[in-house]
Structures are given as C-alpha cells and as structure tokens.
Amino acid sequence: MGSLVAAIFLLSAFANIASGFLQPARHARTPSLPFDQRLDHDSQAILTATGSRFSSQLKRRKTSLHISDPSLLLMSNSVQKTSQFLVRIVFLRAMAFVHLVAFLVALHQNKALIGDDGITPAKNVLNAAGLRGKLIKEHRKHRDDDARGTPEQQPAATEMSKSSKRSSLSRFIHNNPKLSRLQHKFAKLRELLWDRCDAMHRPVITLLWLAKDRNKLNPWLDGIAIAGLSMSALILLLGSANVPLVFGLWLCQRSLMSVGGPFYGFGWEPQLNELSFHALLLVPLLSLQQIPHLPVSPIIAWTFRWMLFRIMMGAGLIKFRSGDTKWKDGTAMQYFYETQPVPNPLSRYFHWMPKPWHTFEVWANHFVEVLAPWLLIIPGLPLFWRRAAGLIQINFQAILILSGNLSFLNWLTMVPAIMCLDDGFVGGLFSASTRTRAMGAAWTYSTTTMRQLINVGFLGLVAWLSIPVVKNLLSEKQIMNFSFDPLRLINTYGAFGTVSEEREEFIISAAPDFDGPWKEYEFKVKPGDVNKHPRWISPYHYRLDWQLWIASACRSLDRSPWLLSLLLKLLQRNEAVLDLLDGDPWKGYAEKPKYIRVDRYRYKFHKPTSRNDPVYWDREYVGRVYPRQGLATQEGIKDDIRRLRLLYG
C-alpha cells in the first residue's frame, strides 16, 4: 500500500511537471479563417482583453475572428476545457467567503475567548512562548561559549577544534567583526521569529508580538480581525487577488490560530491556513486583474487536489482505525445526527430515516472518503472523471451542510474541489464578455520559465513536507488534525473517527444561596432547554458551544481545564463572556449567583405527539461533574485553577 501511494504521488508529480513545462505557447497559434478587411465586434473584444501581441498577429494576417464559425467554436471549447481562468475567480471568491466568516467569528467572539479578560487569554500563550524563547537563547549561548572556550581554556579548545568543525567555525565568526555583527543580526531575527515557540516547539507566528503591552491585546485582536475581514471582502468583491493580499489573509488567520488555545484547536483552522498558503502560488505577484496574464499552472491545481486527497483520506481511514465498530458494521449513522456537535432543524428528520438508509449512508461515506479521492490525484484521467472527482466531493459536503451545523468546515472543504473543474464547466456563471476575455487569455498567455521553476520548486516543497503525512496515513496508529512541520504548512486531517451512541451535555447552573433557586445558563446553539429548537448557523461558528460539546464527550473536566475559567467568569458576571451565551439568567434580579455547578444530562430527540408539540429533546439526569462534592464558589474555583497550573504549568 505504501509503495502504491508513493508511486502514484511521484507519477502525478512528474506528469504535472511535464504538463507545466511542455505546454505549447498558446499565443503562437491563431486560427486560419477567411480573410477580411476588418475585425468584427467579438474579435475586438478578444483583442482588448488579450493584448497587443495577439492584435498585431491578427492584423498582420488580416484575419477575422467569427465566434460563430464552427472551427473557432470547436477550438474555443477545447481551450476552455483545459484553462482555469474562470475557475480561479470562483476559487478566490469561495476562499474569501470562508475567510470572511472566520474573521467575522473572530471579531464577535475573540475578546471574550482569548482577550485581556477572556477565558483563555492570548497573553498567556505569548508569555509562555517568550519564556521558552529565553531558555533556548540561554542554552544556545552556553553552547557557543563552550564551543569558543574561555581565554584560559583556549589551548584546550584549540586542540578540540581539530575534531570539531562547528567549534572552529564558531571561533572564526567570533574573531571576524563583520561576520560577528551579521551573526548577531541573524541570531536576533531567529529569536524573534523562531525561538518563541509553543509546547511542541513550533514558532508562535502572530502579529500580537508587535503589541507593546500584552495586557491590552483587545484592540489588536479586533484590528487583526478587521484587517482580515477587509481583505476577504475585497477579494470577494473583485474576484481577484495578488500575493500581498493572500499573504495578508494567511498572516491574520495564523496570528489568531497561534494564540487561540483550545478555541482554535479545531482541524479546520490549519486547513484554512494551508489553503491560503497554496493560494500564494495561484495568484499574480501584484496584479489585481480578474483575468491576469498568469495562467493557472497544472502543478498548482494538482497541489490543491492533493490537499483535498489528504483531507478526505484522513477522514476515511481514521474511521477504520479508531476501533469504533459502528463504522465497520454500518450502524454509525444511526447515531451520528443525534450526537453530532450542533444539530440543525433537519437533523432530527435525518436521524429518523430507516436503518437500511443509514447503512447505505455509511458505505456511501466510505466510498466518498476512501475510494473517490484517488480520482483527485491520478494523472491523465479523462475530463469527465476529473470533473466527477470534484463534484463528488462538493455534493458530499453540501449534504453534510444540510444535515448539521458543522461550522465552516464543509464550506472550506469544498474550496479545493473547485480546482477539479475548468472554464468550460463554470462558464455559465459568467457574462459573455468575461467568457470571451478568458478565452482570449487562454489563447495568448503562457507561463514564464521563472514561474514554471517556482511552481516545480513549490511542488517539491509540498512533496517533502507530505512525507510524514503519508506515513501517518499508512500507519495503524494514525493521528488526525496534526502538523508535522514547525510552520504547519502541510498537515494531516480527519474527522469523526468515533461516533457516540448517546448524547450527553454539560448543564451549568448557578444560585445565590446553597438551597437555590438554581437557574441554568443557556448557550447560543448548544442543547439545554428541552423546548429550544435548533437553528441554521452554518457556516457561522460558535466556538464556546463546540468546546462544550467536546468537554461533554470526554465526560469530565480533566481534559477541559478551560471550563474552570468559564465558571469563574460566569460567577464574576463577565459581560463579554455572558454575551457568548443566549442571555443572562440573572439579568434583572437583585440576587446574584454565588454558587455554581456542572451536571451531566443524557439527551435524545423527542418524538412529537402532535404538530404543535413544543418539546424538541428528552433529557435524563446522569450525575454531577463539578464539583464532585458540595458546590463551587469563586474561591474554590480559583484554588482548583492554581492546582491545575502547578500540575500542568
């Protein structure tokens, strides 16, 4: 199996390199049509879009282009089936839309989640990374000092240098003033960009390092979100982008992801970041023309399909290796709709479909996630199969959107599938004039040698970074949603390796007195009140509600220590955190809560007895989650937080 994957990867890579280098120069060919003394209206439109070189060729040949001519129609159809000028517009707008949603979520929620007085403040991440950076700097200094040696140790160090090239080089640089200054600048840059890392030794790349006061990061969080929103809206409006714009999206998203803690720990965060990383090679350096002089390279289009292959194969293979037998015996979908993170209004109807249908869903899921992805990367497939590969994945994600609120994950996964399509397929989305300009561009513009070399180099980088990802996909101990390279450029993905058979929810309630009255906190979309019906939110994402679902699935606070901070904020009546909820149950009451608890309930879809039955859920009390004994107060929660910091740092 491993050799098969490697062989197909190499074959695909060589095929794309060949197609990238061996494409004929399209501008060198012009159709041989009847002579005329003037150019018709359609020809003038093409010439306006495609530049003076093609214009001079036509005028020199006195050629008249008639779009209605059968030979030209046949040629234009052939060109449209291989070009992706229009596809790039669709792709960029789709990518911008997903980024727009992500930054909108950040603007609305980040101050309460990771702000100055948030549940898990971003400053804690920066402080921890800064401390690691200092320790690394000190360790490197001691190592270099040992390599150079003190004056008293110089003779001994000289003897050791005969067997130590590193020590010799270190002393040579140290004794050369110019090289020493250059090394100092490089060391300073390395300390800023690389040494300040997370617990997995990945550099914490974020614009928040520029903030002078880490206790006042809220304006920075809003500024990054607004900058990302602005760039996303511009790309969505124009249908075009350049390298600075796409890099700006990548940097803003990465800045938030790096300090987001558990609230940015979802698999679609690095997936979104990787998508914009690939898109850097899809757009011109500076031009913002909707149809630029840069054709879409087959190499770059293939790297998007390789990304989608890794996403789907990761999700498919983890279901067989997770140990959950329901994915093997065909029963997983009997439980999925009821136990998924955030159901929508249709989830209950999907849940009540007949068991044979659910069995079909499981095997259809395996087909889409394990078998169909091979159509994405096998080279030389006919046009029909390349289109089918993309449409299968797009339709699969659309069905998932209909059946549940899975954040912007499904919308995001659709985006790389667009690169399976061609201008001939998406042309109906554009006006006749835009199609004409795209067709003219496909005839006249070709990739420069420098750009081809850059594309091949990028393919080599993707191949190199994909090696541990492929090894992970082939491993019996496969992990999902993980980054193997420090910059998190090429990642491994996966989703729903296991499906719970029962839905359990953490219900948080508080009271002003030990004996009550107790009032429950209701969240935006998380099940709580049994009469509260789900609503449509996709692609919007309520990060706190998702994290509560994960904590409930773990059935304890041990793996979700952030929940203690949430409970403390609720007792402190933190306004920003309360805004994340579906209202404050104590608003308007003179008494304020002093005690808080977390209970566990089992939820099931309620079968309505009539069309006007208001009940949506049936629930059953399971037990107390926190505290194990008695009730929690602010002081008790603070003690538990201090204890956890001593245990885990």
Buried (B, 14 or more C-beta within 10 A) or exposed (E): EEEEBEEBBEBBBEBBBEBBBEBEEBBEEBBEBEEEEEBEEBBEBBBEBBBEEBBEBBEEEEBBBBBEBEEBEEBBEEBBBBBBBBBBBBBBBBBBBBBBBBBBBBBBBBBBBBBBBBBBBBBBBBEBBBEBBEEBBEEBEEEBEBBBBEEEEEEEBEEBBEEBEEBBEBBEBBEEEEEEEEBEEEBEEBBEEBBBBBEEEBBBBBBBBEBEEBEEBBEBBBBBBBBBBBBBBBBBEBBBBBBEBBBBBBBBBBBBBBBBBBBBBBBBBBBBBBBBBBBBBBBBEEBBBBBBBBBBBBBBBBBBBBBBBBBBBBBBBBBBBBEBEBBEEBBBBBBBBBBBBBBBEBBBEBBEBEEEEBBBBBEBBBEBBBEBBBBBBBBEBEEEEBBBBBBBBBEBBEBBBBBBBBBBBBBBBBBBBBBBBBBBBBBEEBEEEBBBBBBBBBBBBBBEEEBBEBBBEBBEBBBEBBEBBBBBBBEEEBBBBBBBBBBBBBBBBBBBBEBBEEBBBBBBBBBBEEEEEBBEBBBBBBBBEBEBEBEEBBBBBBBBBBBBBBBBBEBBBEEBBBBBBBBBBBBBEBEBBBEBBBEBBBEEEEEEBBBBBBBBBEBBBBEEEEEEEEEBBEBEEBEBBBBEEEBBBBEBBEEBBEEBEEEEE
